[in-house]
């Protein structure tokens, strides 16, 4: 008989039943073709419906899972639904979702080669494949981190450390405050990283088309001089899917000393598609870049691939030192914890590895291309309607448009009605002080007919 101390960990009839319950639910959820969008409900209603679930005795796995399935999960919007079109959705492959279960079941630690060599090897194969797709050298490498915010922060920390080293080697004084140059339409995570690092952001107006170009960056570099340690180019902005002119920005490295970081959290995956690859000239010259597999590379939450041209720069900036870590840090083995602002980590790149190994790169190219083509098709449909106006022509798979005469409140009312009717999740947005809305398309299961049906509700 097992004691209470070992009950939760021992293999018993009780634990076998728990595993069966969870796997049965997971199988039904993964293979379901009619999962609703669902929607949030109030804290009061959740308190009423769920009741108290945690006490000294436990409520049992069957009741806990039933509460999750019938109360808690329906109060969360289904992010991989084909008509989830807000923010940047997720659309993990069935193989990636299934293998996420394997990763959790396998008790893997992904922080060091010593503890997770096999997992790290597989993740590194994916990172090398991505680096090759982006034109980086074979020596490039990095790590999977939680998300784009942590990826951008870690890259900028490495960039500042390199600037400090170069300044020290030259015998010069470090600036009073380091600065990073980026587009005024760069992702909010750049400003967030700046606050954490206590550095200054120099926002540059990208112009009416939203594309940041070298000439505008040159002016900022000339004005702020050696205090600028990095320039961030955006490869697919979250709001519009706009790709900066990375090539003209990278060309400035011949005139100025800075680290070029490419924030491709959403859009860089489009380099896999022949429909969009030519937009990304210059990415191959980046010192670091990120892309989020949980966005347009069809992996489950949460995963961001951070890749350095020279991984040693990341290692110098991020390796943590302590007596108990000496056995890890005093070797040349590849430990993922050394390449970002983290230590403990799960092997979050493995679901993408399994999916890529299962389906092959060509399937990914086709799936990404389908979203780009759908964005072009629905943009033409929007243009054909007198009451609708495209804010900008889509470059990738984000389509931003206005309904003539609508206020912010009109968009909010319409958006709420779509979700109440379980038709779609499309939220209001804005640009230059004008309200609008947008389709963010990454799910290959989203159809032209579904999008047209949403437009029809704006009549």
Beta strands, then each sheet from edge to edge (+ up, - down):
strand 1: 141-145
strand 2: 179-183
strand 3: 200-204
strand 4: 228-234
strand 5: 259-263
strand 6: 288-291
strand 7: 304-308
strand 8: 388-390
strand 9: 398-403
strand 10: 428-431
strand 11: 434-440
sheet 1: 1+ 7- 6+ 5+ 4+ 2+ 3+
sheet 2: 8+ 9- 11+ 10-
end
